[in-house]
């Protein structure tokens, strides 16, 4: 009888240990970003744009570098234009394979004297969306043809990193 209780207790404990991990934090997002971006940030801050826009907890971090700013976010799957669920927010949304990573590239082009433009690299997964917002270079054309300050291959590898998830081990 005691042996059966111990086995049941161990099974319950094991299930708790393997049931998806802890909610990801902004600090973890920064650490994962540093694994993919070969630059040293000047400043790091929380980024809560998706939380405010979606009304759902969407952890994010903004990393400022000398010539580019990256904002990385993990959000529950949404039909928001911020992840190209429709194309009302961006000038273009294209599905692309970048260095073996299937992502969506989205961008708004430069508005002279108003806005330098913005690029998003997005991984729409089952149950969650992972995105990196890139601001810095003037977006005058398709970002696949521009120097964004961070190679597009590195950005695609970042958003498809399985550690960037709503829960992480």
trRosetta pair geometry for C-beta under 8 A, 3 or more apart (Angstrom, degrees):
i j d omega theta_ij theta_ji phi_ij phi_ji
1 4 5.8 -52 -152 30 29 111
1 5 6.8 28 151 -16 62 103
2 5 5.7 -54 -153 35 36 112
2 6 6.5 37 150 -21 67 104
3 6 5.7 -53 -150 34 32 112
3 7 6.5 33 153 -18 65 105
4 7 5.8 -54 -149 36 32 111
4 8 6.3 31 153 -17 65 107
5 8 5.7 -55 -146 39 31 111
5 9 6.1 33 154 -20 66 107
6 9 5.6 -54 -145 38 30 112
6 10 6.3 30 155 -19 64 106
7 10 5.8 -55 -147 37 29 110
7 11 6.4 29 154 -18 64 107
8 11 5.7 -56 -148 37 30 112
8 12 6.3 29 155 -17 65 106
9 12 5.8 -55 -147 38 30 110
9 13 6.2 29 154 -18 64 109
10 13 5.6 -56 -145 40 30 112
10 14 6.1 32 156 -21 66 107
11 14 5.7 -52 -143 36 29 111
11 15 6.4 32 155 -20 62 105
12 15 5.8 -54 -150 34 30 112
12 16 6.6 31 152 -19 63 104
13 16 5.7 -55 -152 34 33 111
13 17 6.5 29 152 -18 65 107
14 17 5.6 -57 -150 36 34 111
14 18 6.4 4 161 2 68 112
15 18 6.4 -74 -143 49 27 92
15 19 6.0 45 159 -53 66 110
16 19 5.9 -45 -140 6 27 122
20 167 4.4 37 156 106 97 154
21 167 4.6 147 73 158 90 96
21 168 5.2 -105 124 96 150 24
21 169 4.2 -116 -90 -88 134 37
22 167 6.3 164 82 -153 20 82
22 168 6.6 -35 65 62 71 66
22 169 7.9 86 19 -150 77 14
23 57 7.8 -19 -160 133 140 139
23 59 7.3 142 159 -33 97 138
23 166 6.6 -42 -136 164 72 69
23 167 5.8 -54 -92 -100 38 69
23 168 7.9 28 156 19 15 79
24 28 5.1 -120 -161 74 81 136
24 29 6.4 85 156 -53 117 88
24 59 5.3 -159 96 61 91 151
24 74 5.7 43 62 47 146 152
24 164 7.2 66 -132 -147 165 45
24 165 6.3 150 -42 77 131 49
24 166 6.2 -135 10 -163 106 19
24 167 6.6 -156 -29 -110 79 15
24 168 4.7 74 -86 -7 89 117
25 28 4.8 103 54 4 76 98
25 29 7.1 -133 100 -3 45 85
25 59 6.3 -139 -146 -152 19 148
26 29 5.4 -51 -151 34 37 116
26 30 6.5 42 150 -22 67 100
26 46 5.1 -66 -108 -111 166 77
26 47 7.5 147 -129 24 117 69
26 59 5.6 -144 -63 -174 66 99
26 60 6.5 3 -110 85 95 27
26 61 4.4 131 -166 -72 87 97
27 30 5.6 -49 -152 32 34 113
27 31 6.6 34 150 -18 64 104
27 61 7.7 133 -64 -82 20 140
28 31 5.6 -52 -149 36 35 113
28 32 6.3 32 154 -16 68 105
28 163 7.6 -134 166 155 109 106
28 168 6.0 170 164 59 156 157
29 32 5.9 -56 -146 39 30 108
29 33 6.2 34 153 -22 64 107
29 59 6.3 -176 -33 132 134 106
29 60 6.7 -124 127 -147 175 27
29 61 4.3 168 94 6 120 120
29 72 5.2 179 177 96 115 117
29 73 7.8 14 -140 -94 153 27
29 74 7.0 -148 -94 -9 119 106
29 164 6.8 70 -118 -120 79 94
30 33 5.7 -55 -148 35 29 113
30 34 6.5 32 154 -22 64 104
30 41 7.9 -73 -154 7 104 157
30 44 5.5 44 -122 -156 136 139
30 61 4.8 -123 -61 166 82 166
30 63 6.6 136 -127 -73 84 113
31 34 5.8 -53 -152 32 30 113
31 35 7.0 37 148 -24 61 100
32 35 5.6 -48 -160 24 38 117
32 36 7.2 15 152 -4 64 107
32 72 7.9 -154 82 138 104 159
32 158 7.3 121 136 -151 93 81
32 161 5.8 170 -177 104 120 153
32 163 5.2 -170 -108 96 132 122
32 164 5.7 172 125 -64 161 90
33 36 6.1 -75 -158 45 36 99
33 37 5.6 -6 164 10 78 119
33 61 6.9 -133 -7 82 143 125
33 63 5.9 -175 126 -17 151 149
33 70 6.7 161 -158 109 135 138
33 72 5.4 -158 -78 -10 124 155
33 132 8.0 135 -116 -111 108 124
33 158 6.2 39 -119 -145 62 127
34 37 6.4 -68 -117 53 28 87
34 41 7.9 -86 -89 -10 95 110
35 161 7.5 108 82 -117 127 157
36 154 5.2 143 165 -176 89 86
36 155 7.7 124 142 -86 128 25
36 157 5.4 -179 -135 96 122 104
36 158 4.0 178 94 -79 165 91
36 161 6.8 -122 -52 -46 134 136
37 63 7.4 147 68 99 158 153
37 65 7.9 -128 158 -59 132 142
37 70 6.8 -134 -82 1 160 162
37 150 5.6 -37 -129 -131 101 132
37 154 6.0 113 -92 153 57 133
37 158 7.0 19 -42 -76 90 137
38 154 7.3 -109 0 -118 88 155
39 65 4.7 17 138 -128 142 141
39 66 7.6 -130 -168 16 125 89
39 68 7.7 112 45 53 173 109
39 150 7.0 -95 -4 -91 128 98
40 65 7.4 124 76 -125 40 91
41 44 5.3 72 122 -60 151 90
41 63 4.3 -93 -103 -166 135 96
41 64 6.0 93 -163 61 91 50
41 65 5.7 -81 -111 -77 54 70
42 64 5.0 -63 60 104 95 96
42 65 6.3 134 -3 -127 92 24
42 66 6.5 113 -39 -65 125 55
43 63 7.7 164 87 -155 52 41
43 64 4.2 11 54 44 93 122
44 61 6.4 -7 -170 -177 94 110
44 62 7.2 159 -155 83 46 55
44 63 5.5 -7 -106 -106 79 70
44 64 7.4 -144 -67 20 37 77
45 61 7.2 155 82 -159 37 64
45 62 4.9 -14 63 58 88 103
45 64 7.8 35 5 -15 101 105
46 60 6.9 90 -179 83 61 72
46 61 6.5 -60 -121 -107 35 57
46 62 7.3 21 99 13 17 90
47 60 3.6 -80 81 122 92 114
47 61 5.6 118 11 -157 102 2
47 62 4.1 117 -65 -39 116 91
47 71 4.5 161 -145 -152 164 105
47 72 7.4 122 46 48 141 45
47 73 6.3 -105 101 -72 115 99
48 51 4.3 -45 -170 40 86 121
48 52 5.8 86 129 -22 90 96
48 58 7.4 127 -149 72 56 85
48 60 6.2 179 -77 46 34 112
49 52 5.9 -61 -150 40 30 107
49 53 6.0 19 158 -12 68 114
49 60 6.9 -45 31 61 77 166
49 71 7.1 40 15 158 127 151
49 73 7.3 -93 58 -70 90 151
49 82 7.9 173 128 -137 109 149
50 53 5.7 -59 -136 45 31 107
50 54 5.4 6 172 2 71 118
50 56 7.9 -45 142 70 89 80
50 58 3.6 -81 104 104 116 153
50 60 6.1 127 23 -40 110 137
50 73 4.7 127 -3 177 140 152
50 75 4.7 -110 163 -79 144 133
50 80 8.0 157 -140 69 86 170
50 82 6.6 -180 -107 120 86 157
50 131 7.8 141 -70 46 137 122
51 54 6.7 -63 -125 50 17 92
51 55 7.7 75 175 -93 49 8
51 56 6.9 -118 -130 82 57 38
51 57 5.9 7 -117 -128 106 32
51 58 4.6 -157 -63 40 67 86
51 59 8.0 56 -56 -64 117 28
51 60 7.5 -140 -16 8 99 111
52 55 7.8 15 -177 -67 20 47
53 80 6.6 84 133 -142 118 144
53 82 6.2 87 118 -33 157 149
54 58 5.9 79 43 -26 135 137
54 75 6.1 123 1 -161 166 131
54 76 7.4 168 154 52 147 91
54 78 5.5 -85 -124 -102 126 153
54 80 6.0 -74 -90 -56 96 144
54 82 7.8 -97 -56 37 100 140
56 75 6.8 102 88 -162 110 89
56 76 5.2 -62 136 27 151 121
56 78 7.6 -170 35 -78 136 119
57 76 8.0 72 65 -18 65 106
58 73 5.5 28 154 -178 105 112
58 74 6.6 -169 -163 86 69 45
58 75 3.7 0 -126 -100 120 88
58 76 7.1 -107 -85 8 91 69
59 73 7.0 168 93 -147 43 63
59 74 5.6 2 61 50 88 96
59 166 7.8 140 19 -129 108 58
60 71 6.2 24 174 176 121 89
60 72 6.2 175 -150 89 75 47
60 73 3.7 -19 -95 -97 113 84
60 74 7.3 -178 -75 19 66 58
61 71 7.3 -172 94 -148 37 56
61 72 5.6 -5 57 55 82 92
62 69 6.5 1 -174 -179 99 102
62 70 7.1 169 -152 91 52 47
62 71 4.5 -17 -101 -101 82 85
62 72 7.9 174 -85 17 36 63
63 69 7.2 168 85 -157 49 56
63 70 4.9 -4 57 61 97 95
63 71 7.7 179 20 -81 63 38
63 72 7.5 18 1 -1 105 104
64 69 5.2 -15 -110 -110 66 90
65 68 5.1 6 59 60 114 74
65 69 7.0 -169 26 -81 72 39
65 70 7.4 37 -6 -1 109 95
65 136 7.9 -16 65 -91 97 149
65 149 6.9 156 79 160 131 126
65 150 8.0 119 25 -55 157 107
67 136 5.4 88 144 -174 63 131
67 137 7.9 43 153 -61 101 73
67 149 4.9 -165 105 -125 101 122
68 134 6.5 -20 -170 -162 114 86
68 135 7.1 148 -161 80 63 44
68 136 3.4 -79 -109 -27 62 163
68 137 7.1 -7 -97 -22 100 80
68 148 6.8 74 -119 147 141 69
68 149 3.1 160 -49 110 136 156
68 150 5.9 -150 99 -17 162 94
69 133 7.9 -14 112 107 88 90
69 134 7.5 148 79 -156 56 39
69 135 4.6 -15 59 64 104 95
69 136 5.9 158 12 -57 67 96
70 132 5.6 -18 -164 -170 100 107
70 133 7.0 146 -159 73 45 57
70 134 6.0 -9 -103 -100 72 66
70 150 6.8 17 -67 -2 127 154
70 155 7.9 -155 -124 -112 124 100
71 132 6.9 154 76 -157 46 53
71 133 4.2 -3 54 49 101 109
71 135 7.9 29 -3 3 102 106
72 130 7.7 0 -172 -175 85 86
72 131 7.4 180 -146 94 47 48
72 132 4.9 -14 -98 -102 76 83
72 133 7.9 -149 -66 21 35 69
72 158 6.9 -96 -114 155 131 125
72 159 7.7 -156 -138 -88 97 76
72 164 7.2 -92 169 -130 119 137
73 130 7.2 179 90 -148 52 48
73 131 5.4 -6 57 59 94 88
73 132 7.9 168 18 -84 67 39
73 133 7.7 32 0 -10 108 100
74 128 6.1 2 -175 179 87 127
74 129 7.6 162 -156 83 43 48
74 130 5.3 -11 -105 -104 72 81
74 164 5.5 -168 -77 172 119 83
74 165 6.4 138 -151 -160 145 8
74 166 5.6 -171 141 -73 120 56
75 78 6.1 -30 131 -10 123 122
75 83 7.5 -142 63 -52 131 137
75 128 6.5 154 82 -159 40 76
75 129 4.9 -17 65 60 94 94
75 130 7.8 172 23 -81 68 36
75 131 7.5 -6 12 12 111 105
76 127 7.0 -59 -148 171 69 62
76 128 6.0 -66 -120 -105 31 68
76 129 7.6 18 101 15 20 85
76 166 6.8 42 -75 -82 67 145
77 124 7.2 79 -124 -162 92 85
77 125 7.6 -121 -77 76 102 58
77 126 7.6 -43 -58 -176 139 25
77 127 5.5 -117 -18 -160 115 13
77 128 5.8 -87 -46 -66 72 16
77 129 5.8 116 -108 -31 48 90
78 82 7.6 12 90 55 135 101
78 83 6.2 116 67 24 98 132
78 85 6.5 -110 111 -38 68 146
78 129 6.2 -72 25 3 88 137
79 85 4.3 171 -162 161 47 157
79 86 7.4 37 170 -16 83 94
80 83 5.6 74 74 17 92 90
80 85 5.7 104 56 15 33 127
81 84 7.2 34 -165 -90 47 22
81 85 6.4 -97 -79 49 33 83
81 86 5.4 -51 -95 65 83 80
81 87 7.3 94 -142 -152 96 4
81 88 4.7 -77 -110 60 143 90
81 89 3.5 136 140 -19 118 112
81 90 7.4 -176 170 -5 95 79
82 89 6.1 21 -75 31 43 176
82 120 7.6 164 178 -105 64 166
82 131 7.3 -140 145 18 92 173
83 104 7.5 91 176 69 68 142
83 120 7.7 -131 -112 146 45 147
83 122 5.2 146 -150 -150 77 145
83 124 6.2 119 162 -86 121 103
83 129 4.5 -35 -121 -167 157 154
83 131 6.0 -128 -104 -59 89 135
84 87 6.4 16 -147 -89 76 64
84 89 7.8 -114 -83 52 49 107
84 90 6.5 -27 -92 19 88 137
84 93 3.7 141 -136 -139 126 142
84 104 5.1 -139 45 154 151 146
84 106 4.9 -154 -63 -76 117 134
84 120 7.7 -172 -32 86 103 130
84 122 6.2 -178 15 46 113 158
84 124 7.9 -105 64 -48 98 131
86 89 7.9 105 86 0 73 84
87 90 5.9 -79 -158 61 71 86
87 92 7.6 -19 -151 -143 121 19
87 93 4.9 -137 -105 11 96 120
89 106 7.7 33 89 169 100 136
89 108 7.6 -79 145 -62 68 117
90 93 5.3 109 72 -55 137 87
90 106 4.2 -100 -94 -176 167 101
90 107 6.0 91 -161 57 112 23
90 108 5.6 -120 -135 -60 60 76
90 120 7.4 -103 -86 27 135 116
91 107 6.1 -37 49 98 100 69
91 108 5.3 125 -10 -121 97 46
91 109 5.3 6 -6 -5 165 91
92 105 7.7 1 113 109 102 87
92 106 6.7 -175 95 -142 58 49
92 107 5.7 2 55 50 94 84
92 142 7.4 -39 68 -110 164 78
93 104 6.0 1 -172 -180 90 113
93 105 7.4 167 -150 85 43 47
93 106 4.6 -3 -104 -102 77 94
94 104 7.0 160 81 -156 34 65
94 105 5.3 -13 61 58 88 94
94 106 7.8 169 20 -77 59 50
95 102 7.1 5 -177 -172 96 89
95 103 7.7 176 -150 95 56 32
95 104 5.5 -39 -96 -99 60 73
96 102 7.6 171 90 -146 37 50
96 103 6.1 -24 67 69 82 76
96 104 7.3 119 19 -121 79 25
96 105 5.2 10 13 -5 132 113
96 144 7.3 -159 -139 -79 161 131
97 100 6.7 9 178 -109 100 14
97 101 6.9 150 -159 69 58 35
97 102 5.3 -27 -99 -91 76 66
97 103 7.9 127 -109 20 28 68
98 101 5.3 -31 68 62 78 92
98 103 5.9 -29 18 30 113 116
98 105 7.8 99 -44 -55 130 116
98 121 7.8 -54 25 -142 156 124
98 152 5.6 -110 -154 137 141 102
98 153 5.8 -158 156 -101 100 54
98 155 7.9 -13 114 73 157 84
98 156 3.8 -175 82 -52 124 163
99 153 4.0 66 -19 -134 149 102
99 156 6.0 149 45 73 100 136
99 157 6.9 -38 88 -52 130 97
101 123 7.7 -64 173 -91 105 116
101 153 7.9 131 22 -152 121 58
101 156 3.9 150 78 153 136 109
101 157 5.9 -149 -47 -75 152 48
101 159 7.7 121 163 67 136 86
101 160 4.5 -154 -149 2 116 154
102 123 7.9 99 93 -124 65 85
102 160 7.6 108 51 -97 55 138
103 121 5.4 6 162 -174 145 86
103 122 6.1 140 -174 67 87 44
103 123 5.5 -58 -114 -77 84 72
103 156 4.9 -136 -9 -129 145 92
103 159 6.1 87 -118 77 127 131
103 160 6.6 -107 -70 -49 102 109
104 120 7.8 1 104 108 89 97
104 121 7.6 153 78 -160 51 42
104 122 4.3 -26 63 65 100 104
104 123 7.7 174 17 -79 81 26
104 124 6.5 33 -4 -11 127 106
105 119 7.0 -24 -166 -166 88 98
105 120 7.4 154 -159 82 41 59
105 121 6.1 -14 -103 -105 68 67
105 122 7.7 -176 -76 21 22 82
105 143 6.3 -152 -176 57 126 118
105 144 7.0 26 180 -51 176 96
105 152 7.9 -4 -102 -151 128 122
106 119 7.2 146 82 -161 51 50
106 120 4.3 -7 61 57 102 104
106 122 6.4 26 1 -5 114 122
107 117 6.5 25 179 175 98 109
107 118 6.6 -174 -145 91 63 50
107 119 4.6 -15 -99 -105 101 68
107 120 7.1 -169 -73 20 51 67
107 139 5.4 -161 -177 -170 122 147
107 142 7.7 150 40 -138 148 40
107 143 5.3 163 -68 -24 149 118
108 115 7.3 -23 120 128 121 134
108 117 5.3 -165 97 -146 69 69
108 118 5.2 26 42 43 100 84
108 139 6.8 100 87 79 48 147
109 117 5.0 -34 -164 -108 22 129
109 139 5.1 -134 -126 112 47 96
109 140 6.5 77 -157 -120 101 23
109 141 7.7 67 -119 -47 114 18
110 115 6.8 -177 -149 96 44 67
110 116 5.7 -29 -112 -162 88 36
110 117 4.4 -61 -61 -32 54 113
110 138 4.9 23 -83 -173 135 90
110 139 5.4 173 -38 64 77 62
110 140 5.4 -9 9 -80 129 66
111 114 4.0 -39 108 65 112 117
111 115 4.3 42 39 43 105 94
111 117 7.4 144 -4 -63 66 71
115 118 7.7 -51 168 -23 112 91
116 135 6.9 106 73 -165 117 83
116 136 7.4 -101 116 111 149 8
116 137 7.2 168 158 107 121 28
116 138 4.8 -102 -159 -103 90 62
116 139 6.7 101 143 7 67 78
117 137 7.9 -42 73 99 109 66
117 138 6.2 86 25 -167 114 46
117 139 2.8 -126 121 39 147 109
117 140 7.4 -152 -6 -46 156 42
118 133 6.2 -17 -174 -167 116 95
118 134 6.9 146 -166 72 64 55
118 135 5.4 -27 -112 -88 86 86
118 139 6.7 -80 15 -10 18 147
119 133 7.6 145 82 -161 48 47
119 134 4.3 -19 67 59 97 110
119 135 8.0 180 28 -70 69 43
119 139 6.1 162 -49 -96 92 133
119 143 4.5 84 -111 -91 139 160
119 148 6.1 -69 41 -124 152 131
120 131 5.4 -13 -169 -168 108 115
120 132 7.0 157 -153 78 58 45
120 133 5.4 -24 -98 -100 81 63
120 134 7.3 -178 -82 14 30 79
121 131 6.9 156 79 -153 46 61
121 132 5.1 -3 53 54 95 96
121 134 7.2 46 -7 -17 96 116
121 152 7.2 160 -87 -153 138 75
121 155 4.4 123 16 142 161 115
121 156 5.9 -115 -175 -79 138 58
121 158 7.6 87 91 64 133 102
121 159 5.3 -162 117 -9 98 145
122 129 6.4 -16 -166 -172 103 101
122 130 7.2 152 -156 83 52 50
122 131 4.5 -11 -104 -102 79 92
122 159 6.5 -141 -138 -178 14 156
123 129 7.2 161 83 -159 53 52
123 130 4.6 -3 56 59 102 100
123 131 7.5 -164 25 -72 62 49
123 159 4.3 165 -10 140 109 102
123 160 5.0 157 -93 -82 149 65
124 129 5.3 -14 -111 -111 65 88
125 128 5.2 -1 67 66 107 76
125 129 7.0 -180 27 -88 72 34
125 130 6.8 33 -2 0 114 99
127 166 7.6 -95 133 10 103 132
128 165 6.4 123 63 -147 163 65
128 166 5.3 -154 -96 -26 142 107
130 159 4.7 159 115 -163 106 80
130 160 7.6 166 76 -73 136 30
130 164 4.9 91 -134 124 142 122
130 165 7.7 -56 -68 -82 125 44
131 159 6.4 21 -110 -124 22 128
132 155 5.4 -141 73 -157 143 97
132 158 5.9 42 -43 99 147 130
132 159 5.5 -124 -7 -64 101 107
134 137 7.8 1 142 27 108 95
134 143 7.8 113 73 -150 136 147
134 148 5.3 8 158 -179 148 123
134 149 7.2 173 -170 49 110 107
134 150 6.9 -133 -124 42 125 111
134 155 6.7 -38 -58 -112 132 148
136 148 7.0 97 62 178 109 60
136 149 4.7 -3 93 -19 150 152
137 146 5.8 150 133 156 148 124
137 147 6.2 172 -103 91 148 64
137 148 5.2 -119 14 -127 136 40
137 149 5.9 -164 -36 -25 102 96
139 143 6.3 -33 -131 -77 103 94
139 146 6.8 -131 -122 5 58 174
140 146 7.3 137 43 -93 77 131
141 145 5.3 -52 114 73 124 122
141 146 6.1 155 65 -53 92 107
142 145 5.0 69 77 11 90 106
142 146 7.4 -180 94 -12 46 96
143 146 5.1 -65 -140 39 48 114
143 148 6.0 40 -167 -72 107 119
143 152 7.0 138 133 -92 99 123
144 152 6.5 24 -116 -71 60 172
148 151 7.7 139 51 -103 102 11
148 152 6.5 99 15 -65 135 77
148 155 7.4 -23 92 -29 150 144
150 154 5.5 -103 167 75 95 126
150 155 5.8 108 111 -54 114 99
151 154 4.6 92 68 2 90 102
151 155 7.2 -160 98 -5 49 84
152 155 5.5 -54 -149 37 38 113
152 156 6.3 38 153 -19 69 104
153 156 5.9 -54 -147 37 30 110
153 157 6.4 30 153 -17 64 107
154 157 5.7 -53 -146 38 32 111
154 158 6.3 39 151 -26 63 104
155 158 5.5 -50 -150 30 32 117
155 159 6.7 19 159 -10 65 103
156 159 6.4 -58 -145 39 30 99
156 160 6.2 10 162 -1 65 116
157 160 6.3 -71 -142 50 26 99
157 161 6.6 52 153 -55 63 90
158 161 5.8 -36 -159 -9 30 115
158 164 7.3 61 164 -27 65 150
159 164 6.8 -89 -145 75 36 155
161 164 5.0 82 77 0 93 101
162 165 6.5 2 174 -39 55 120
163 168 5.6 53 -169 -136 69 121
164 168 7.8 -12 -100 -82 16 124
165 168 5.5 141 58 -74 92 77
